Amino acid sequence: MRQDELSPSQRKLLNLIKKVSYGRINNLEIRKGEPIISPESTIMRDMKPGADDSHIVPDDDFVLKKKVTDFFEQLIEIKEGFIRKIEIRGGLPILMQIEENITV
């Protein structure tokens, strides 16, 4: 999967993940499998004084890493729910806490 194959809301979230680099994104709603960034959404960055946590990530179209494609595929499978937290390391989503509605 390439970056240009993502929906606009997925691209927006991917850009935010790259911008955070190390830290967390909190409080994202998932509607119809799409991430929704709202006023309640926040980021928390992990910063180490004196450390160079920057890394070069191309802004143009590129092939997405497996962790990123797996992440977006999971959002599509969730369909409706709420992500309390996405842990980000090196510009990649590595863990998320999801709140889902119970359907019986």
C-alpha positions as CSV (number, residue, x, y, z in Angstrom):
1,M,0.0,0.0,0.0
2,R,1.2,3.5,-0.9
3,Q,0.6,6.7,1.0
4,D,-1.5,8.1,-1.9
5,E,-3.9,5.1,-1.5
6,L,-5.0,6.3,1.9
7,S,-8.2,8.3,2.4
8,P,-7.8,12.0,3.3
9,S,-8.6,11.3,7.0
10,Q,-6.0,8.4,7.1
11,R,-3.4,10.7,5.5
12,K,-4.1,13.4,8.0
13,L,-3.6,10.9,10.9
14,L,-0.4,9.5,9.2
15,N,1.0,13.0,9.0
16,L,0.2,13.5,12.7
17,I,1.9,10.2,13.6
18,K,5.0,11.3,11.7
19,K,5.0,14.7,13.4
20,V,4.7,13.2,16.9
21,S,7.5,10.8,16.2
22,Y,7.7,9.6,19.8
23,G,4.7,9.9,22.1
24,R,1.0,9.4,22.0
25,I,-2.1,10.5,20.3
26,N,-5.2,10.4,22.5
27,N,-8.9,10.4,21.9
28,L,-9.6,9.6,18.3
29,E,-13.1,8.6,17.2
30,I,-13.5,5.9,14.5
31,R,-16.5,6.2,12.3
32,K,-17.1,3.8,9.4
33,G,-13.4,2.7,9.8
34,E,-12.1,6.3,9.4
35,P,-10.1,8.1,12.0
36,I,-11.7,11.4,13.1
37,I,-9.5,14.0,14.7
38,S,-11.7,16.2,16.9
39,P,-11.1,19.1,19.4
40,E,-10.9,16.4,22.1
41,S,-8.0,14.8,20.4
42,T,-4.6,15.5,22.0
43,I,-1.0,14.6,21.5
44,M,1.7,14.0,24.1
45,R,5.3,14.0,22.9
46,D,8.2,12.1,24.6
47,M,11.3,14.3,24.5
48,K,14.7,13.6,25.8
49,P,16.8,16.7,26.4
50,G,19.9,16.7,24.2
51,A,18.8,13.7,22.1
52,D,18.1,14.0,18.4
53,D,14.8,12.2,18.0
54,S,14.3,13.5,14.5
55,H,14.2,11.3,11.6
56,I,13.7,12.0,7.9
57,V,10.3,10.7,6.6
58,P,9.4,11.6,3.0
59,D,6.3,13.8,2.6
60,D,5.6,12.6,-0.9
61,D,4.1,9.3,-2.0
62,F,5.9,6.2,-0.6
63,V,5.3,2.6,0.2
64,L,3.9,2.3,3.7
65,K,5.6,0.1,6.3
66,K,3.7,-3.0,7.4
67,K,3.0,-1.6,10.9
68,V,1.3,1.4,9.2
69,T,-0.8,-0.7,6.8
70,D,-1.7,-3.1,9.6
71,F,-2.7,-0.2,11.8
72,F,-5.1,1.3,9.2
73,E,-6.5,-2.2,8.4
74,Q,-7.3,-2.6,12.1
75,L,-9.2,0.8,12.1
76,I,-11.3,-0.4,9.1
77,E,-12.1,-3.6,11.0
78,I,-13.1,-1.7,14.1
79,K,-15.7,0.3,12.1
80,E,-17.1,2.2,15.0
81,G,-15.3,3.0,18.3
82,F,-12.9,5.2,20.1
83,I,-9.1,5.1,20.4
84,R,-8.1,6.2,23.8
85,K,-4.4,6.1,23.0
86,I,-2.0,5.4,20.1
87,E,1.6,4.8,21.2
88,I,4.1,6.1,18.6
89,R,7.8,5.2,18.4
90,G,10.1,6.3,15.6
91,G,7.1,7.7,13.7
92,L,5.3,4.3,13.7
93,P,2.1,3.3,15.6
94,I,3.1,0.4,17.9
95,L,0.2,0.1,20.3
96,M,-3.4,1.4,20.7
97,Q,-6.0,1.2,23.4
98,I,-9.5,0.9,21.8
99,E,-12.9,1.5,23.3
100,E,-15.6,-0.3,21.3
101,N,-19.4,-0.4,21.6
102,I,-20.7,-3.8,22.8
103,T,-23.2,-5.2,20.3
104,V,-25.3,-8.2,21.3
